């Protein structure tokens, strides 16, 4: 089986697409979390602390996943 030659510009383009999709997905996910948290706080102001805590934990998990995706796209391609 013969391997196809891929030039360095093609590799960099694939890395850029992978990183871009990762960052876009993380941004959308964190935006949805923030919007839902604001809506929840508006509906139940007495639960503000619990909602903010859950929001921060979820945002941190998404950021960790996004960082892993960026590293994977950078080093594995």
N, CA, C and O atoms as a Maestro MAE file, in Angstrom:
{
 s_m_m2io_version
 :::
 2.0.0
}

f_m_ct {
 s_m_title
 :::
 protein
 m_atom[308] {
  # First column is atom index #
  i_m_mmod_type
  r_m_x_coord
  r_m_y_coord
  r_m_z_coord
  i_m_residue_number
  s_m_chain_name
  s_m_pdb_residue_name
  s_m_pdb_atom_name
  i_m_atomic_number
  :::
  1 25 0.850 -1.171 0.000 1 A "UNK " " N  " 7
  2 3 0.000 0.000 0.000 1 A "UNK " " CA " 6
  3 2 0.895 1.233 0.000 1 A "UNK " " C  " 6
  4 15 1.813 1.352 0.812 1 A "UNK " " O  " 8
  5 25 0.620 2.121 -0.897 2 A "UNK " " N  " 7
  6 3 1.434 3.320 -1.050 2 A "UNK " " CA " 6
  7 2 0.827 4.483 -0.267 2 A "UNK " " C  " 6
  8 15 -0.382 4.709 -0.318 2 A "UNK " " O  " 8
  9 25 1.670 5.214 0.454 3 A "UNK " " N  " 7
  10 3 1.187 6.377 1.182 3 A "UNK " " CA " 6
  11 2 1.221 7.599 0.279 3 A "UNK " " C  " 6
  12 15 2.101 7.729 -0.571 3 A "UNK " " O  " 8
  13 25 0.273 8.478 0.466 4 A "UNK " " N  " 7
  14 3 0.202 9.691 -0.333 4 A "UNK " " CA " 6
  15 2 1.056 10.771 0.297 4 A "UNK " " C  " 6
  16 15 1.013 10.958 1.513 4 A "UNK " " O  " 8
  17 25 1.820 11.474 -0.490 5 A "UNK " " N  " 7
  18 3 2.628 12.562 0.078 5 A "UNK " " CA " 6
  19 2 1.747 13.756 0.422 5 A "UNK " " C  " 6
  20 15 0.927 14.189 -0.387 5 A "UNK " " O  " 8
  21 25 1.922 14.276 1.613 6 A "UNK " " N  " 7
  22 3 1.200 15.468 2.044 6 A "UNK " " CA " 6
  23 2 2.241 16.530 2.365 6 A "UNK " " C  " 6
  24 15 3.155 16.303 3.159 6 A "UNK " " O  " 8
  25 25 2.093 17.673 1.748 7 A "UNK " " N  " 7
  26 3 3.063 18.738 1.991 7 A "UNK " " CA " 6
  27 2 2.799 19.405 3.333 7 A "UNK " " C  " 6
  28 15 1.742 19.212 3.933 7 A "UNK " " O  " 8
  29 25 3.744 20.173 3.790 8 A "UNK " " N  " 7
  30 3 3.645 20.814 5.100 8 A "UNK " " CA " 6
  31 2 2.528 21.847 5.148 8 A "UNK " " C  " 6
  32 15 1.918 22.053 6.198 8 A "UNK " " O  " 8
  33 25 2.254 22.504 4.013 9 A "UNK " " N  " 7
  34 3 1.165 23.485 3.997 9 A "UNK " " CA " 6
  35 2 -0.181 22.797 4.218 9 A "UNK " " C  " 6
  36 15 -1.063 23.328 4.893 9 A "UNK " " O  " 8
  37 25 -0.322 21.606 3.636 10 A "UNK " " N  " 7
  38 3 -1.550 20.846 3.845 10 A "UNK " " CA " 6
  39 2 -1.710 20.410 5.291 10 A "UNK " " C  " 6
  40 15 -2.813 20.426 5.838 10 A "UNK " " O  " 8
  41 25 -0.610 20.023 5.899 11 A "UNK " " N  " 7
  42 3 -0.647 19.623 7.310 11 A "UNK " " CA " 6
  43 2 -1.038 20.798 8.199 11 A "UNK " " C  " 6
  44 15 -1.839 20.656 9.122 11 A "UNK " " O  " 8
  45 25 -0.457 21.962 7.906 12 A "UNK " " N  " 7
  46 3 -0.780 23.145 8.703 12 A "UNK " " CA " 6
  47 2 -2.244 23.545 8.517 12 A "UNK " " C  " 6
  48 15 -2.896 23.995 9.459 12 A "UNK " " O  " 8
  49 25 -2.749 23.380 7.302 13 A "UNK " " N  " 7
  50 3 -4.153 23.698 7.057 13 A "UNK " " CA " 6
  51 2 -5.059 22.761 7.842 13 A "UNK " " C  " 6
  52 15 -6.064 23.198 8.403 13 A "UNK " " O  " 8
  53 25 -4.717 21.484 7.887 14 A "UNK " " N  " 7
  54 3 -5.518 20.536 8.665 14 A "UNK " " CA " 6
  55 2 -5.465 20.850 10.155 14 A "UNK " " C  " 6
  56 15 -6.475 20.741 10.850 14 A "UNK " " O  " 8
  57 25 -4.311 21.232 10.640 15 A "UNK " " N  " 7
  58 3 -4.192 21.616 12.046 15 A "UNK " " CA " 6
  59 2 -5.032 22.847 12.345 15 A "UNK " " C  " 6
  60 15 -5.704 22.913 13.374 15 A "UNK " " O  " 8
  61 25 -4.994 23.820 11.448 16 A "UNK " " N  " 7
  62 3 -5.758 25.049 11.661 16 A "UNK " " CA " 6
  63 2 -7.254 24.758 11.679 16 A "UNK " " C  " 6
  64 15 -7.986 25.324 12.490 16 A "UNK " " O  " 8
  65 25 -7.712 23.884 10.796 17 A "UNK " " N  " 7
  66 3 -9.133 23.522 10.782 17 A "UNK " " CA " 6
  67 2 -9.506 22.807 12.081 17 A "UNK " " C  " 6
  68 15 -10.547 23.092 12.672 17 A "UNK " " O  " 8
  69 25 -8.658 21.883 12.521 18 A "UNK " " N  " 7
  70 3 -8.939 21.163 13.765 18 A "UNK " " CA " 6
  71 2 -8.997 22.087 14.969 18 A "UNK " " C  " 6
  72 15 -9.902 21.977 15.797 18 A "UNK " " O  " 8
  73 25 -8.049 22.985 15.069 19 A "UNK " " N  " 7
  74 3 -8.031 23.940 16.186 19 A "UNK " " CA " 6
  75 2 -9.227 24.878 16.096 19 A "UNK " " C  " 6
  76 15 -9.857 25.181 17.109 19 A "UNK " " O  " 8
  77 25 -9.539 25.335 14.901 20 A "UNK " " N  " 7
  78 3 -10.680 26.240 14.732 20 A "UNK " " CA " 6
  79 2 -11.992 25.592 15.122 20 A "UNK " " C  " 6
  80 15 -12.819 26.214 15.788 20 A "UNK " " O  " 8
  81 25 -12.190 24.352 14.716 21 A "UNK " " N  " 7
  82 3 -13.426 23.657 15.092 21 A "UNK " " CA " 6
  83 2 -13.498 23.413 16.600 21 A "UNK " " C  " 6
  84 15 -14.569 23.499 17.200 21 A "UNK " " O  " 8
  85 25 -12.367 23.114 17.193 22 A "UNK " " N  " 7
  86 3 -12.336 22.906 18.640 22 A "UNK " " CA " 6
  87 2 -12.707 24.176 19.392 22 A "UNK " " C  " 6
  88 15 -13.517 24.148 20.319 22 A "UNK " " O  " 8
  89 25 -12.110 25.285 18.987 23 A "UNK " " N  " 7
  90 3 -12.384 26.559 19.656 23 A "UNK " " CA " 6
  91 2 -13.824 26.996 19.418 23 A "UNK " " C  " 6
  92 15 -14.473 27.522 20.322 23 A "UNK " " O  " 8
  93 25 -14.324 26.780 18.205 24 A "UNK " " N  " 7
  94 3 -15.716 27.136 17.898 24 A "UNK " " CA " 6
  95 2 -16.688 26.326 18.752 24 A "UNK " " C  " 6
  96 15 -17.641 26.874 19.304 24 A "UNK " " O  " 8
  97 25 -16.444 25.028 18.857 25 A "UNK " " N  " 7
  98 3 -17.313 24.183 19.678 25 A "UNK " " CA " 6
  99 2 -17.284 24.568 21.139 25 A "UNK " " C  " 6
  100 15 -18.323 24.585 21.800 25 A "UNK " " O  " 8
  101 25 -16.101 24.880 21.652 26 A "UNK " " N  " 7
  102 3 -15.991 25.287 23.056 26 A "UNK " " CA " 6
  103 2 -16.699 26.616 23.288 26 A "UNK " " C  " 6
  104 15 -17.377 26.792 24.301 26 A "UNK " " O  " 8
  105 25 -16.547 27.543 22.364 27 A "UNK " " N  " 7
  106 3 -17.214 28.839 22.503 27 A "UNK " " CA " 6
  107 2 -18.727 28.707 22.506 27 A "UNK " " C  " 6
  108 15 -19.414 29.345 23.303 27 A "UNK " " O  " 8
  109 25 -19.239 27.880 21.613 28 A "UNK " " N  " 7
  110 3 -20.690 27.665 21.568 28 A "UNK " " CA " 6
  111 2 -21.170 26.998 22.851 28 A "UNK " " C  " 6
  112 15 -22.201 27.383 23.401 28 A "UNK " " O  " 8
  113 25 -20.432 26.001 23.330 29 A "UNK " " N  " 7
  114 3 -20.829 25.300 24.552 29 A "UNK " " CA " 6
  115 2 -20.834 26.207 25.771 29 A "UNK " " C  " 6
  116 15 -21.775 26.177 26.565 29 A "UNK " " O  " 8
  117 25 -19.802 27.005 25.922 30 A "UNK " " N  " 7
  118 3 -19.738 27.909 27.071 30 A "UNK " " CA " 6
  119 2 -20.791 29.005 26.943 30 A "UNK " " C  " 6
  120 15 -21.356 29.438 27.947 30 A "UNK " " O  " 8
  121 25 -21.057 29.452 25.732 31 A "UNK " " N  " 7
  122 3 -22.127 30.435 25.528 31 A "UNK " " CA " 6
  123 2 -23.479 29.887 25.927 31 A "UNK " " C  " 6
  124 15 -24.278 30.589 26.547 31 A "UNK " " O  " 8
  125 25 -23.743 28.640 25.578 32 A "UNK " " N  " 7
  126 3 -25.011 28.010 25.966 32 A "UNK " " CA " 6
  127 2 -25.107 27.853 27.482 32 A "UNK " " C  " 6
  128 15 -26.172 28.058 28.064 32 A "UNK " " O  " 8
  129 25 -24.012 27.495 28.109 33 A "UNK " " N  " 7
  130 3 -24.013 27.366 29.572 33 A "UNK " " CA " 6
  131 2 -24.308 28.712 30.221 33 A "UNK " " C  " 6
  132 15 -25.130 28.803 31.133 33 A "UNK " " O  " 8
  133 25 -23.631 29.759 29.746 34 A "UNK " " N  " 7
  134 3 -23.863 31.094 30.307 34 A "UNK " " CA " 6
  135 2 -25.289 31.564 30.115 34 A "UNK " " C  " 6
  136 15 -25.892 32.122 31.032 34 A "UNK " " O  " 8
  137 25 -25.834 31.342 28.925 35 A "UNK " " N  " 7
  138 3 -27.218 31.763 28.659 35 A "UNK " " CA " 6
  139 2 -28.202 31.011 29.551 35 A "UNK " " C  " 6
  140 15 -29.141 31.598 30.087 35 A "UNK " " O  " 8
  141 25 -27.980 29.718 29.703 36 A "UNK " " N  " 7
  142 3 -28.870 28.931 30.561 36 A "UNK " " CA " 6
  143 2 -28.745 29.337 32.025 36 A "UNK " " C  " 6
  144 15 -29.739 29.355 32.750 36 A "UNK " " O  " 8
  145 25 -27.544 29.658 32.458 37 A "UNK " " N  " 7
  146 3 -27.351 30.080 33.848 37 A "UNK " " CA " 6
  147 2 -28.046 31.402 34.113 37 A "UNK " " C  " 6
  148 15 -28.687 31.573 35.150 37 A "UNK " " O  " 8
  149 25 -27.923 32.338 33.183 38 A "UNK " " N  " 7
  150 3 -28.597 33.632 33.367 38 A "UNK " " CA " 6
  151 2 -30.103 33.444 33.399 38 A "UNK " " C  " 6
  152 15 -30.792 34.073 34.202 38 A "UNK " " O  " 8
  153 25 -30.618 32.580 32.529 39 A "UNK " " N  " 7
  154 3 -32.053 32.313 32.520 39 A "UNK " " CA " 6
  155 2 -32.499 31.657 33.826 39 A "UNK " " C  " 6
  156 15 -33.542 32.004 34.381 39 A "UNK " " O  " 8
  157 25 -31.699 30.705 34.311 40 A "UNK " " N  " 7
  158 3 -32.043 30.049 35.569 40 A "UNK " " CA " 6
  159 2 -32.007 30.997 36.754 40 A "UNK " " C  " 6
  160 15 -32.860 30.926 37.638 40 A "UNK " " O  " 8
  161 25 -31.015 31.891 36.773 41 A "UNK " " N  " 7
  162 3 -30.924 32.875 37.863 41 A "UNK " " CA " 6
  163 2 -32.093 33.849 37.789 41 A "UNK " " C  " 6
  164 15 -32.615 34.273 38.820 41 A "UNK " " O  " 8
  165 25 -32.506 34.205 36.580 42 A "UNK " " N  " 7
  166 3 -33.649 35.110 36.441 42 A "UNK " " CA " 6
  167 2 -34.930 34.452 36.934 42 A "UNK " " C  " 6
  168 15 -35.804 35.124 37.482 42 A "UNK " " O  " 8
  169 25 -35.045 33.155 36.743 43 A "UNK " " N  " 7
  170 3 -36.256 32.455 37.190 43 A "UNK " " CA " 6
  171 2 -36.242 32.170 38.694 43 A "UNK " " C  " 6
  172 15 -37.280 32.235 39.353 43 A "UNK " " O  " 8
  173 25 -35.066 31.856 39.229 44 A "UNK " " N  " 7
  174 3 -34.957 31.543 40.657 44 A "UNK " " CA " 6
  175 2 -33.744 32.260 41.246 44 A "UNK " " C  " 6
  176 15 -32.666 31.675 41.354 44 A "UNK " " O  " 8
  177 25 -33.919 33.514 41.624 45 A "UNK " " N  " 7
  178 3 -32.778 34.269 42.162 45 A "UNK " " CA " 6
  179 2 -32.205 33.673 43.450 45 A "UNK " " C  " 6
  180 15 -31.031 33.884 43.754 45 A "UNK " " O  " 8
  181 25 -32.996 32.953 44.189 46 A "UNK " " N  " 7
  182 3 -32.506 32.382 45.444 46 A "UNK " " CA " 6
  183 2 -31.521 31.231 45.206 46 A "UNK " " C  " 6
  184 15 -30.798 30.845 46.125 46 A "UNK " " O  " 8
  185 25 -31.483 30.688 44.004 47 A "UNK " " N  " 7
  186 3 -30.579 29.583 43.683 47 A "UNK " " CA " 6
  187 2 -29.327 30.051 42.950 47 A "UNK " " C  " 6
  188 15 -28.661 29.255 42.288 47 A "UNK " " O  " 8
  189 25 -29.007 31.321 43.062 48 A "UNK " " N  " 7
  190 3 -27.892 31.903 42.312 48 A "UNK " " CA " 6
  191 2 -26.572 31.190 42.595 48 A "UNK " " C  " 6
  192 15 -25.833 30.870 41.664 48 A "UNK " " O  " 8
  193 25 -26.269 30.940 43.856 49 A "UNK " " N  " 7
  194 3 -24.974 30.319 44.201 49 A "UNK " " CA " 6
  195 2 -24.837 28.914 43.617 49 A "UNK " " C  " 6
  196 15 -23.782 28.559 43.090 49 A "UNK " " O  " 8
  197 25 -25.908 28.111 43.710 50 A "UNK " " N  " 7
  198 3 -25.851 26.753 43.169 50 A "UNK " " CA " 6
  199 2 -25.718 26.775 41.647 50 A "UNK " " C  " 6
  200 15 -24.968 25.984 41.075 50 A "UNK " " O  " 8
  201 25 -26.439 27.674 41.001 51 A "UNK " " N  " 7
  202 3 -26.386 27.755 39.540 51 A "UNK " " CA " 6
  203 2 -25.008 28.213 39.082 51 A "UNK " " C  " 6
  204 15 -24.457 27.668 38.125 51 A "UNK " " O  " 8
  205 25 -24.450 29.210 39.758 52 A "UNK " " N  " 7
  206 3 -23.124 29.698 39.368 52 A "UNK " " CA " 6
  207 2 -22.054 28.632 39.564 52 A "UNK " " C  " 6
  208 15 -21.148 28.502 38.741 52 A "UNK " " O  " 8
  209 25 -22.153 27.872 40.643 53 A "UNK " " N  " 7
  210 3 -21.183 26.814 40.897 53 A "UNK " " CA " 6
  211 2 -21.242 25.752 39.802 53 A "UNK " " C  " 6
  212 15 -20.211 25.339 39.271 53 A "UNK " " O  " 8
  213 25 -22.457 25.316 39.469 54 A "UNK " " N  " 7
  214 3 -22.615 24.313 38.420 54 A "UNK " " CA " 6
  215 2 -22.143 24.855 37.080 54 A "UNK " " C  " 6
  216 15 -21.543 24.124 36.293 54 A "UNK " " O  " 8
  217 25 -22.409 26.136 36.811 55 A "UNK " " N  " 7
  218 3 -21.988 26.749 35.554 55 A "UNK " " CA " 6
  219 2 -20.468 26.780 35.455 55 A "UNK " " C  " 6
  220 15 -19.912 26.448 34.408 55 A "UNK " " O  " 8
  221 25 -19.797 27.172 36.520 56 A "UNK " " N  " 7
  222 3 -18.338 27.252 36.498 56 A "UNK " " CA " 6
  223 2 -17.694 25.877 36.334 56 A "UNK " " C  " 6
  224 15 -16.699 25.744 35.621 56 A "UNK " " O  " 8
  225 25 -18.240 24.868 36.976 57 A "UNK " " N  " 7
  226 3 -17.703 23.513 36.829 57 A "UNK " " CA " 6
  227 2 -17.878 23.033 35.399 57 A "UNK " " C  " 6
  228 15 -16.948 22.473 34.818 57 A "UNK " " O  " 8
  229 25 -19.050 23.242 34.825 58 A "UNK " " N  " 7
  230 3 -19.297 22.814 33.446 58 A "UNK " " CA " 6
  231 2 -18.402 23.573 32.469 58 A "UNK " " C  " 6
  232 15 -17.869 22.976 31.533 58 A "UNK " " O  " 8
  233 25 -18.231 24.867 32.670 59 A "UNK " " N  " 7
  234 3 -17.371 25.659 31.786 59 A "UNK " " CA " 6
  235 2 -15.919 25.197 31.887 59 A "UNK " " C  " 6
  236 15 -15.209 25.154 30.883 59 A "UNK " " O  " 8
  237 25 -15.482 24.857 33.081 60 A "UNK " " N  " 7
  238 3 -14.108 24.366 33.253 60 A "UNK " " CA " 6
  239 2 -13.915 23.029 32.553 60 A "UNK " " C  " 6
  240 15 -12.866 22.790 31.956 60 A "UNK " " O  " 8
  241 25 -14.911 22.159 32.620 61 A "UNK " " N  " 7
  242 3 -14.811 20.875 31.926 61 A "UNK " " CA " 6
  243 2 -14.765 21.067 30.412 61 A "UNK " " C  " 6
  244 15 -14.020 20.373 29.721 61 A "UNK " " O  " 8
  245 25 -15.549 21.995 29.903 62 A "UNK " " N  " 7
  246 3 -15.525 22.272 28.466 62 A "UNK " " CA " 6
  247 2 -14.178 22.853 28.061 62 A "UNK " " C  " 6
  248 15 -13.630 22.481 27.023 62 A "UNK " " O  " 8
  249 25 -13.644 23.754 28.862 63 A "UNK " " N  " 7
  250 3 -12.331 24.327 28.554 63 A "UNK " " CA " 6
  251 2 -11.247 23.250 28.554 63 A "UNK " " C  " 6
  252 15 -10.357 23.269 27.704 63 A "UNK " " O  " 8
  253 25 -11.314 22.321 29.490 64 A "UNK " " N  " 7
  254 3 -10.351 21.231 29.516 64 A "UNK " " CA " 6
  255 2 -10.450 20.356 28.283 64 A "UNK " " C  " 6
  256 15 -9.432 19.962 27.713 64 A "UNK " " O  " 8
  257 25 -11.659 20.052 27.871 65 A "UNK " " N  " 7
  258 3 -11.866 19.266 26.661 65 A "UNK " " CA " 6
  259 2 -11.377 20.018 25.438 65 A "UNK " " C  " 6
  260 15 -10.772 19.425 24.544 65 A "UNK " " O  " 8
  261 25 -11.633 21.326 25.388 66 A "UNK " " N  " 7
  262 3 -11.164 22.136 24.259 66 A "UNK " " CA " 6
  263 2 -9.644 22.174 24.218 66 A "UNK " " C  " 6
  264 15 -9.053 22.080 23.143 66 A "UNK " " O  " 8
  265 25 -9.014 22.307 25.361 67 A "UNK " " N  " 7
  266 3 -7.554 22.314 25.398 67 A "UNK " " CA " 6
  267 2 -6.992 20.985 24.914 67 A "UNK " " C  " 6
  268 15 -6.009 20.957 24.174 67 A "UNK " " O  " 8
  269 25 -7.609 19.892 25.327 68 A "UNK " " N  " 7
  270 3 -7.180 18.577 24.853 68 A "UNK " " CA " 6
  271 2 -7.340 18.481 23.340 68 A "UNK " " C  " 6
  272 15 -6.465 17.940 22.664 68 A "UNK " " O  " 8
  273 25 -8.435 18.993 22.801 69 A "UNK " " N  " 7
  274 3 -8.653 18.973 21.355 69 A "UNK " " CA " 6
  275 2 -7.630 19.792 20.600 69 A "UNK " " C  " 6
  276 15 -7.171 19.391 19.530 69 A "UNK " " O  " 8
  277 25 -7.270 20.941 21.154 70 A "UNK " " N  " 7
  278 3 -6.261 21.791 20.509 70 A "UNK " " CA " 6
  279 2 -4.909 21.086 20.506 70 A "UNK " " C  " 6
  280 15 -4.210 21.087 19.492 70 A "UNK " " O  " 8
  281 25 -4.542 20.492 21.621 71 A "UNK " " N  " 7
  282 3 -3.264 19.775 21.695 71 A "UNK " " CA " 6
  283 2 -3.276 18.584 20.732 71 A "UNK " " C  " 6
  284 15 -2.290 18.334 20.037 71 A "UNK " " O  " 8
  285 25 -4.373 17.865 20.694 72 A "UNK " " N  " 7
  286 3 -4.462 16.708 19.798 72 A "UNK " " CA " 6
  287 2 -4.377 17.149 18.337 72 A "UNK " " C  " 6
  288 15 -3.684 16.519 17.538 72 A "UNK " " O  " 8
  289 25 -5.067 18.211 17.991 73 A "UNK " " N  " 7
  290 3 -5.025 18.687 16.605 73 A "UNK " " CA " 6
  291 2 -3.638 19.192 16.241 73 A "UNK " " C  " 6
  292 15 -3.209 19.058 15.095 73 A "UNK " " O  " 8
  293 25 -2.948 19.761 17.188 74 A "UNK " " N  " 7
  294 3 -1.621 20.302 16.909 74 A "UNK " " CA " 6
  295 2 -0.565 19.214 16.781 74 A "UNK " " C  " 6
  296 15 0.270 19.280 15.879 74 A "UNK " " O  " 8
  297 25 -0.581 18.224 17.650 75 A "UNK " " N  " 7
  298 3 0.487 17.243 17.678 75 A "UNK " " CA " 6
  299 2 0.210 15.963 16.894 75 A "UNK " " C  " 6
  300 15 1.149 15.314 16.433 75 A "UNK " " O  " 8
  301 25 -1.040 15.594 16.734 76 A "UNK " " N  " 7
  302 3 -1.337 14.314 16.112 76 A "UNK " " CA " 6
  303 2 -1.491 14.366 14.608 76 A "UNK " " C  " 6
  304 15 -1.387 13.340 13.937 76 A "UNK " " O  " 8
  305 25 -1.735 15.537 14.075 77 A "UNK " " N  " 7
  306 3 -1.933 15.627 12.613 77 A "UNK " " CA " 6
  307 2 -0.590 15.788 11.946 77 A "UNK " " C  " 6
  308 15 -0.517 15.883 10.721 77 A "UNK " " O  " 8
  :::
 }
 m_bond[307] {
  # First column is bond index #
  i_m_from
  i_m_to
  i_m_order
  :::
  1 1 2 1
  2 2 3 1
  3 3 4 2
  4 3 5 1
  5 5 6 1
  6 6 7 1
  7 7 8 2
  8 7 9 1
  9 9 10 1
  10 10 11 1
  11 11 12 2
  12 11 13 1
  13 13 14 1
  14 14 15 1
  15 15 16 2
  16 15 17 1
  17 17 18 1
  18 18 19 1
  19 19 20 2
  20 19 21 1
  21 21 22 1
  22 22 23 1
  23 23 24 2
  24 23 25 1
  25 25 26 1
  26 26 27 1
  27 27 28 2
  28 27 29 1
  29 29 30 1
  30 30 31 1
  31 31 32 2
  32 31 33 1
  33 33 34 1
  34 34 35 1
  35 35 36 2
  36 35 37 1
  37 37 38 1
  38 38 39 1
  39 39 40 2
  40 39 41 1
  41 41 42 1
  42 42 43 1
  43 43 44 2
  44 43 45 1
  45 45 46 1
  46 46 47 1
  47 47 48 2
  48 47 49 1
  49 49 50 1
  50 50 51 1
  51 51 52 2
  52 51 53 1
  53 53 54 1
  54 54 55 1
  55 55 56 2
  56 55 57 1
  57 57 58 1
  58 58 59 1
  59 59 60 2
  60 59 61 1
  61 61 62 1
  62 62 63 1
  63 63 64 2
  64 63 65 1
  65 65 66 1
  66 66 67 1
  67 67 68 2
  68 67 69 1
  69 69 70 1
  70 70 71 1
  71 71 72 2
  72 71 73 1
  73 73 74 1
  74 74 75 1
  75 75 76 2
  76 75 77 1
  77 77 78 1
  78 78 79 1
  79 79 80 2
  80 79 81 1
  81 81 82 1
  82 82 83 1
  83 83 84 2
  84 83 85 1
  85 85 86 1
  86 86 87 1
  87 87 88 2
  88 87 89 1
  89 89 90 1
  90 90 91 1
  91 91 92 2
  92 91 93 1
  93 93 94 1
  94 94 95 1
  95 95 96 2
  96 95 97 1
  97 97 98 1
  98 98 99 1
  99 99 100 2
  100 99 101 1
  101 101 102 1
  102 102 103 1
  103 103 104 2
  104 103 105 1
  105 105 106 1
  106 106 107 1
  107 107 108 2
  108 107 109 1
  109 109 110 1
  110 110 111 1
  111 111 112 2
  112 111 113 1
  113 113 114 1
  114 114 115 1
  115 115 116 2
  116 115 117 1
  117 117 118 1
  118 118 119 1
  119 119 120 2
  120 119 121 1
  121 121 122 1
  122 122 123 1
  123 123 124 2
  124 123 125 1
  125 125 126 1
  126 126 127 1
  127 127 128 2
  128 127 129 1
  129 129 130 1
  130 130 131 1
  131 131 132 2
  132 131 133 1
  133 133 134 1
  134 134 135 1
  135 135 136 2
  136 135 137 1
  137 137 138 1
  138 138 139 1
  139 139 140 2
  140 139 141 1
  141 141 142 1
  142 142 143 1
  143 143 144 2
  144 143 145 1
  145 145 146 1
  146 146 147 1
  147 147 148 2
  148 147 149 1
  149 149 150 1
  150 150 151 1
  151 151 152 2
  152 151 153 1
  153 153 154 1
  154 154 155 1
  155 155 156 2
  156 155 157 1
  157 157 158 1
  158 158 159 1
  159 159 160 2
  160 159 161 1
  161 161 162 1
  162 162 163 1
  163 163 164 2
  164 163 165 1
  165 165 166 1
  166 166 167 1
  167 167 168 2
  168 167 169 1
  169 169 170 1
  170 170 171 1
  171 171 172 2
  172 171 173 1
  173 173 174 1
  174 174 175 1
  175 175 176 2
  176 175 177 1
  177 177 178 1
  178 178 179 1
  179 179 180 2
  180 179 181 1
  181 181 182 1
  182 182 183 1
  183 183 184 2
  184 183 185 1
  185 185 186 1
  186 186 187 1
  187 187 188 2
  188 187 189 1
  189 189 190 1
  190 190 191 1
  191 191 192 2
  192 191 193 1
  193 193 194 1
  194 194 195 1
  195 195 196 2
  196 195 197 1
  197 197 198 1
  198 198 199 1
  199 199 200 2
  200 199 201 1
  201 201 202 1
  202 202 203 1
  203 203 204 2
  204 203 205 1
  205 205 206 1
  206 206 207 1
  207 207 208 2
  208 207 209 1
  209 209 210 1
  210 210 211 1
  211 211 212 2
  212 211 213 1
  213 213 214 1
  214 214 215 1
  215 215 216 2
  216 215 217 1
  217 217 218 1
  218 218 219 1
  219 219 220 2
  220 219 221 1
  221 221 222 1
  222 222 223 1
  223 223 224 2
  224 223 225 1
  225 225 226 1
  226 226 227 1
  227 227 228 2
  228 227 229 1
  229 229 230 1
  230 230 231 1
  231 231 232 2
  232 231 233 1
  233 233 234 1
  234 234 235 1
  235 235 236 2
  236 235 237 1
  237 237 238 1
  238 238 239 1
  239 239 240 2
  240 239 241 1
  241 241 242 1
  242 242 243 1
  243 243 244 2
  244 243 245 1
  245 245 246 1
  246 246 247 1
  247 247 248 2
  248 247 249 1
  249 249 250 1
  250 250 251 1
  251 251 252 2
  252 251 253 1
  253 253 254 1
  254 254 255 1
  255 255 256 2
  256 255 257 1
  257 257 258 1
  258 258 259 1
  259 259 260 2
  260 259 261 1
  261 261 262 1
  262 262 263 1
  263 263 264 2
  264 263 265 1
  265 265 266 1
  266 266 267 1
  267 267 268 2
  268 267 269 1
  269 269 270 1
  270 270 271 1
  271 271 272 2
  272 271 273 1
  273 273 274 1
  274 274 275 1
  275 275 276 2
  276 275 277 1
  277 277 278 1
  278 278 279 1
  279 279 280 2
  280 279 281 1
  281 281 282 1
  282 282 283 1
  283 283 284 2
  284 283 285 1
  285 285 286 1
  286 286 287 1
  287 287 288 2
  288 287 289 1
  289 289 290 1
  290 290 291 1
  291 291 292 2
  292 291 293 1
  293 293 294 1
  294 294 295 1
  295 295 296 2
  296 295 297 1
  297 297 298 1
  298 298 299 1
  299 299 300 2
  300 299 301 1
  301 301 302 1
  302 302 303 1
  303 303 304 2
  304 303 305 1
  305 305 306 1
  306 306 307 1
  307 307 308 2
  :::
 }
}
